[in-house]
Amino acid sequence: MSIQDQRNFIRYRAQGRLLLRPKDGTSRVISADLVDISFLGMGIYAKEKIEAGTLVEFELLLRQWVKPVTGEARVKGFQEKKVIDENVLKMGIVFTDIDKDAIQNIITWIQKDQCNKAKKRRESDGRFF
């Protein structure tokens, strides 16, 4: 099943690590990399497949946060990608239970970081507005 491109919110590129625990009767813990995040969910890269529709508990680790962000999400879909000479699965997951303030804070931090980087580029180019 491929990921459908149904975006209701802007996705922000982000870096982080996730630990996923599928609620499918197994005791698997899957490590994944964060690709992007929005108010509704995340895009991730993982080496192990989780079937679409599977509910997962997750722990999101971001270097700018001291505590991990935890919650539950449902796997929306996946597609195989080649990233730096290895095959990975890009999965879309939709939040089902999350601290909305934590997601708001993450997105606000990403936006501020992007603005600061753009400002520095403009200043180094001699442009000020």
SEKOL-855216 format. One line per 2 residues: number of its first residue (from 0); their letters; for each residue x, y, z of C-alpha. Coordinates in nm, 4 decimals, always signed. Layout:
BEGIN
NUM = A = X:Y:Z | ... .
//
This chain:
BEGIN
0 = MS = +0.0000:+0.0000:+0.0000 | +0.1445:+0.3396:-0.0875 .
2 = IQ = +0.1204:+0.6592:+0.1098 | -0.1500:+0.8831:-0.0282 .
4 = DQ = -0.0632:+1.2495:-0.0508 | -0.3537:+1.3919:+0.1477 .
6 = RN = -0.2113:+1.6878:+0.3365 | -0.4401:+1.9019:+0.5464 .
8 = FI = -0.1504:+2.0761:+0.7225 | +0.1971:+2.1831:+0.6170 .
10 = RY = +0.4621:+1.9199:+0.6867 | +0.7836:+2.0536:+0.8346 .
12 = RA = +1.1127:+1.8769:+0.7700 | +1.2580:+1.7659:+1.1005 .
14 = QG = +1.5198:+1.5335:+1.2408 | +1.4677:+1.2999:+1.5288 .
16 = RL = +1.4499:+0.9364:+1.6327 | +1.1453:+0.7302:+1.7189 .
18 = LL = +1.0809:+0.4110:+1.9023 | +0.7611:+0.2445:+1.7817 .
20 = RP = +0.5762:-0.0304:+1.9656 | +0.3068:-0.1838:+1.7423 .
22 = KD = -0.0095:-0.2797:+1.9284 | -0.0482:-0.5953:+1.7217 .
24 = GT = +0.0067:-0.8610:+1.9848 | +0.3846:-0.8692:+1.9346 .
26 = SR = +0.6512:-0.7262:+2.1631 | +0.8462:-0.5580:+1.8806 .
28 = VI = +1.0209:-0.2258:+1.9275 | +1.1063:-0.0622:+1.5962 .
30 = SA = +1.3557:+0.2188:+1.5616 | +1.2817:+0.4860:+1.2992 .
32 = DL = +1.4008:+0.8257:+1.1773 | +1.1739:+1.1283:+1.1672 .
34 = VD = +1.1439:+1.2842:+0.8189 | +0.8704:+1.5421:+0.8684 .
36 = IS = +0.5988:+1.6403:+1.1121 | +0.2647:+1.8208:+1.1022 .
38 = FL = -0.0195:+1.8853:+1.3443 | -0.1824:+1.5583:+1.2342 .
40 = GM = +0.1067:+1.3152:+1.2043 | +0.4602:+1.2322:+1.0945 .
42 = GI = +0.6548:+1.0885:+0.8064 | +0.9221:+0.8413:+0.9137 .
44 = YA = +1.1846:+0.6058:+0.7686 | +1.2092:+0.2563:+0.9146 .
46 = KE = +1.3781:-0.0661:+0.8089 | +1.0980:-0.2865:+0.9393 .
48 = KI = +0.7449:-0.2770:+0.7977 | +0.4384:-0.2077:+1.0056 .
50 = EA = +0.1131:-0.2848:+0.8272 | -0.1221:+0.0003:+0.7373 .
52 = GT = -0.3950:+0.0405:+0.9986 | -0.1755:-0.0802:+1.2848 .
54 = LV = -0.1948:+0.1252:+1.6036 | +0.1468:+0.2087:+1.7516 .
56 = EF = +0.2739:+0.3674:+2.0686 | +0.5658:+0.5972:+1.9971 .
58 = EL = +0.8411:+0.7831:+2.1724 | +0.9816:+1.0753:+1.9708 .
60 = LL = +1.3302:+1.1935:+2.0637 | +1.4350:+1.5390:+1.9441 .
62 = RQ = +1.7679:+1.6937:+2.0363 | +1.6086:+2.0269:+2.1303 .
64 = WV = +1.3798:+1.8589:+2.3851 | +1.4946:+1.7122:+2.7126 .
66 = KP = +1.1991:+1.4752:+2.7477 | +1.0710:+1.2500:+2.4698 .
68 = VT = +0.7272:+1.3212:+2.3248 | +0.5051:+1.0155:+2.3593 .
70 = GE = +0.1711:+0.9219:+2.2140 | -0.0239:+0.6854:+1.9944 .
72 = AR = -0.0689:+0.6862:+1.6190 | -0.2047:+0.4733:+1.3380 .
74 = VK = +0.0076:+0.3722:+1.0385 | -0.1567:+0.5302:+0.7343 .
76 = GF = +0.0570:+0.3632:+0.4690 | +0.4085:+0.2948:+0.3494 .
78 = QE = +0.6242:+0.2877:+0.0414 | +0.9698:+0.1503:-0.0222 .
80 = KK = +1.2449:+0.4089:-0.0818 | +1.6159:+0.3911:-0.1512 .
82 = VI = +1.8119:+0.6205:+0.0804 | +2.1918:+0.6295:+0.0533 .
84 = DE = +2.2289:+0.2837:-0.0992 | +1.9866:+0.1058:+0.1314 .
86 = NV = +1.6174:+0.0290:+0.1107 | +1.3930:+0.1744:+0.3789 .
88 = LK = +1.0213:+0.2097:+0.4235 | +0.8742:+0.5576:+0.4357 .
90 = MG = +0.5663:+0.5421:+0.6541 | +0.3015:+0.7973:+0.7245 .
92 = IV = +0.1511:+0.7829:+1.0701 | -0.1489:+0.9795:+1.1968 .
94 = FT = -0.1701:+1.0865:+1.5600 | -0.4551:+0.9304:+1.7570 .
96 = DI = -0.3441:+1.0387:+2.1062 | -0.0845:+1.3137:+2.1466 .
98 = DK = -0.0102:+1.6154:+2.3639 | -0.1210:+1.8881:+2.1218 .
100 = DA = +0.0809:+2.1504:+2.3124 | +0.3975:+1.9453:+2.2598 .
102 = IQ = +0.3345:+1.9249:+1.8829 | +0.2576:+2.2987:+1.8723 .
104 = NI = +0.5843:+2.3714:+2.0549 | +0.7830:+2.1484:+1.8174 .
106 = IT = +0.6362:+2.3137:+1.5081 | +0.6868:+2.6631:+1.6532 .
108 = WI = +1.0524:+2.5764:+1.7241 | +1.0986:+2.4453:+1.3669 .
110 = QK = +0.9426:+2.7618:+1.2211 | +1.1654:+2.9881:+1.4336 .
112 = DQ = +1.4730:+2.7856:+1.3386 | +1.3868:+2.8128:+0.9677 .
114 = CN = +1.3326:+3.1898:+0.9998 | +1.6660:+3.2333:+1.1825 .
116 = KA = +1.8505:+3.0356:+0.9140 | +1.6867:+3.2401:+0.6358 .
118 = KK = +1.7737:+3.5639:+0.8165 | +2.1388:+3.4592:+0.8484 .
120 = RR = +2.1503:+3.3711:+0.4764 | +2.0041:+3.7098:+0.3814 .
122 = ES = +2.2477:+3.8923:+0.6090 | +2.5441:+3.7034:+0.4654 .
124 = DG = +2.4235:+3.7990:+0.1147 | +2.4000:+4.1658:+0.2169 .
126 = RF = +2.0168:+4.1673:+0.1985 | +1.8283:+4.2868:+0.5035 .
128 = F = +1.4651:+4.2415:+0.3956 .
//
